[in-house]
Amino acid sequence: MKHQGNALPPYVHLDNGELWLTEDDRDNLKISYRIKEVIFAEPSDYQHVMILDSYDFGRMLVLDGVVQTTSIDGHIYNEMITHVPLQLHPEAKQALIIGGGDCGAAREAAKYDRLETIEMVEIDEKVVHACKEHLPAVSGNLSDPRVKFIYDDGVAFVQGKEGVYDVIMIDSSDPVGPAEALFSSEFYANVHRALKEDGLMVCQSQSPIFHLDILKRTYRNIRELFPHVLVYTAVVPTYPGGMWSFTIGSKRPLDFPAQTTIPNDTKYVNDAVFRQCFSLPEFLRSALEE
């Protein structure tokens, strides 16, 4: 066990000589991870940023005590928020990622040669630098000149933009703190305007198990703006409940390609996963129809 000399936040604590991270997800649920080493721990202007090395999930990005991604399962989320929308818009050339400070979504998007520009708008520059330096399994080598890092508030960034992007990926953290505005109906309306006439957006929409109210509200807000809306899911072990949702809103009908063009170096997404991820369990399907 190793940790830096600076005082650590209370959610990183010693228990019988062992270092643990305890994520306080809700009133009746806490999730703890045994930690080998604190790699990085600094407050930013927006949140407390940590890179921890855990025993079971490798290195992990932790923001204000909440695990965002890990070197063991981070590829699942990043592949699903990137490859699924890009398969549904095979002509996309201009992509925007809002959030995504771990750089994993940008790394996956850069695998598509047809994308001419990939803009990534992240409010917290410290998160990006920490992940580039200490979490390479997730961030990868982002030297691609098409990827442009913009350190700004994603909500403010899309205001006033009209018909600019083919695909917008909203890779936000939980709807608290700096990410709360990324779940508002006003923000989705600005995203709608920023898309081209055949554009589509995708956002992470939380756990169907523990955050069904957030998912339903997100689905309703997007459905009020976009004529074509679909929800899909993936299994992400370090996210509460293990099951995670994504919501797509499209200005044009969503046509599934006869043959996918998923890069051959993915670890989770393949043709079968892409086609089956939209098959929802009954409790979720019926909840979205309410």
CORCOR-V263999 format. One record per residue. BURIAL is 1 if it has 24 or more other ideal C-beta (glycine too) atoms within 12 Angstrom, else 0. D_CENTER is the distance of its C-alpha to the mean C-alpha in whole Angstrom. Layout:
# CORCOR-V263999
burial = <BURIAL:BURIAL>
d_center = <D_CENTER:D_CENTER>
This chain:
# CORCOR-V263999
burial = <0:0:1:0:0:0:0:1:1:0:1:1:1:0:0:0:0:0:1:1:1:1:1:0:1:0:0:0:0:0:1:1:1:1:1:0:1:1:1:1:1:1:0:1:0:1:1:1:1:1:1:1:1:1:0:0:1:1:1:1:1:1:1:1:1:1:1:1:1:1:1:1:1:1:1:1:1:1:1:1:1:1:1:1:1:1:1:1:1:1:0:1:1:1:1:1:1:1:1:1:1:1:1:1:1:1:1:1:1:1:1:1:0:0:1:0:1:1:1:1:1:1:1:1:0:1:1:1:1:1:1:1:0:1:1:0:1:1:1:1:0:1:0:0:0:1:1:1:1:1:1:0:1:1:1:0:1:1:0:0:1:0:0:1:1:1:1:1:1:1:1:1:1:1:1:0:0:1:1:0:1:1:1:1:0:0:1:1:0:1:1:1:1:1:1:1:0:1:1:1:1:1:1:1:1:1:1:1:1:0:1:1:0:1:1:1:1:1:1:1:1:1:1:0:1:1:0:0:1:1:1:1:1:1:0:1:1:1:1:1:1:0:1:1:1:1:1:1:1:1:1:0:0:1:0:0:0:0:0:0:1:1:1:0:0:1:1:1:1:0:0:0:1:1:0:0:1:1:0:1:0:0:0:1:0:0:0:1:0:0>
d_center = <30:29:28:28:31:29:29:26:24:26:23:24:27:30:31:35:34:30:27:25:21:21:18:20:17:20:24:25:22:21:20:21:21:24:23:25:25:23:22:21:21:22:21:20:21:18:17:18:16:17:17:19:20:21:23:21:18:19:17:14:12:14:13:16:17:13:12:8:9:12:14:15:12:9:10:10:6:6:10:9:7:9:12:13:13:15:17:18:19:21:23:20:21:19:15:13:9:9:7:6:9:9:10:9:7:11:12:12:13:16:17:18:22:22:19:22:19:16:15:12:13:12:14:15:16:17:14:14:17:17:14:16:19:19:16:17:16:12:13:16:18:17:21:20:22:20:17:18:16:17:17:17:16:14:16:19:18:18:21:24:22:24:23:22:19:18:15:12:8:7:3:5:7:9:12:14:16:14:11:14:15:12:13:16:19:20:17:16:20:19:16:19:22:20:19:22:24:23:19:16:13:10:8:6:9:10:13:15:18:17:16:17:19:15:14:18:18:15:17:20:19:17:20:23:21:21:23:21:18:17:15:14:13:12:13:11:14:13:11:14:16:15:14:10:10:9:12:13:16:19:22:23:24:21:24:23:24:27:26:22:22:19:19:21:20:17:17:15:15:19:21:22:18:17:20:20:16:18:21:20:22:25:24:20:22:25:23:21:25:26>
